[in-house]
Amino acid sequence: MVEIRKALKQDFEQIWKIFQPIVSAGETYPYPRNTSKEEAFRIWIKEPQKTFVCLENKHILGTYYLKQNQSGQGSHVCNCGYMVSADARGKGLATFMCEHSQKVARELNYKGMQFNLVVVSNEQAVRLWSKLGFETAGKITKAFQHPTLGYVDALIMYKWL
């Protein structure tokens, strides 16, 4: 049975095994492709307000973070990032985590959720976020440098919770 729980510090070894190949591929996240393990820990565990893991039989299949998108007058909107291990893709985990993150965001009194840089070549993510009620708030022309496609557009996607 798949469950989601708050990430623990000791979960990072398994999270790193998901994070590193995704980031080093350079196709979906703007982090440097050579992001160190220490920097990844800061990005994914230390800085976010909350980090969760999606697991089955103590094996982490996916992970997400939730954090405030802006401070001050924009502090009612959160931001999330999601990653699913290569061997667990296509099983609905991203949907499961996104729905969970919206529930958590509401519990934390966020009013909206914003994805700041959804790469248009990541068609699966664009389709999923749209299916889950996120609207395209804007498009940034050639905002992402894809390793094989060159400069591609990115979307800002938003949902009022």
N, C-alpha and C positions, 0 to 999 in steps of 0.2 A: 504494500500500500504506500502510495506517495504522500508525503506530508511536507508542510512548510513550518519551519521554526526559525527563531532568531539565531543568527550566526554567532558562534563562539570563536574566541581567538584561535583555538586549536583547529578549527575548521579551515583555516587559511591554506594549509598544505593542499587540501583537496580543491579549494577554490582556485588556487594558483594553477592547477592542472587544467582548469577550464579557461581561466583568464589569459594565460600566456599564449596558447595557440591562437586564440581569437584576436588578441591585440597584435601579435607578431604577423598575422596575415595582413593586417592593415586595411581591411575591406569594410569595416563597420564602425569602429571606434576611432576617435581622433587622437588617442593616446599615442605617444611615440612607439614605434614598432619594437624598439629595444627596451621598453619599460622594465626596470629592475623589479625583482621580487619585493624589495623594501618599498619602492615607490607604489607598486600595485597594492600593497597592504595599506598604505596611506590613502590611496584613491578609493579603494573598495571597502575597507573596514574602518579605518580611523576617522576619516572626514565625514562620511554620511551620518545622518541622524540615526538610521537603522539599516542593518544589513540582514538579509534572510537567506536561508538555504532551502532548497527543494531536494528532499532525499527519499531514498527507498532502501530499506535494510542498512541504514547507517552510511550509505554511499551517496555522496552529493552529486546530483544530476544537473542542478542549475542553481543560480544565485541571483539575487537582485539587491540593489541598495535604494534607499529613499532618503532624500534630503530636500531642504528648502532650496527653491530655485533662485530666489533673489531675497535680499534683506529688506527691511523697512516696509515701504508701501506695497511691495510685491511678495511679502513673506507668507501670504495666504496660498501661494502656488508652490507645489512641490515638483521635484524632478526625480526620475528613476532611471536606472540602467539595469538591463537584464542580460544574462548569459546562460546558455544551455550547453552542456557538454556535447561533443560531436556524436557520441554513441547514444545520446538520449533525444536527439532532434526528431521532430515529427510525431511526438507522443502527446502533444498538447500542453507541455510544461510551461511554455511562454505564456499561453492563455491563462493557465492556472496561476502563475506568478503575477501576471498583470492584474487579474481580478483580485487576488489577495492584496496587492499593493494599493489598489483603490480603496479597499476596505480599511486597511491600516491608515491610509491618508485621511480618510473621513474621521476615523477615531482620533487622529492627531489634529483635527479641526482644519485641515487644508480644504480649500474651496475649489481648487483646480489642480490639474496635473499637466505638465508640459515636457515634451521631449524636444530638446534644443537642436539636435542634429541627426535627423533620420536620413541616412544616405539613400537617394532614390534607387540606386542599383541594388539595394537590399529590399527587393520587391516583396519578399515574404514578410518582413517586418511592417512595411507600409500597408500591405493587405491586412495583416493582423490588427494593427492599431486602428485602422479604419473600421474593421469589423467590430472592434470593441468600443466604438463610439468616439474615437479621436478624430478631430477635424484638422485639416491642413490650414494652419493659420498664416503660413507664408512659405515662400521658396527662396532659398539663397543660391543664386547662380554660381556654379563652380566653387562651392564652399569646401569641398572635400577632395583631397588628392588621393585617388584610388591607385593602388600599385600597378594595375594592368589597364584600367580604363582611362587613366589620367584624371583631369579635373571633372568632377561630377557635381550635380546639384544636390542640395540637402533641403529637407523639409523641417519646419517647425510644426509640431503636432500638439494639439491641446484638447483637453476635455474638462469641462466644468463639472465638478463632482456633486 
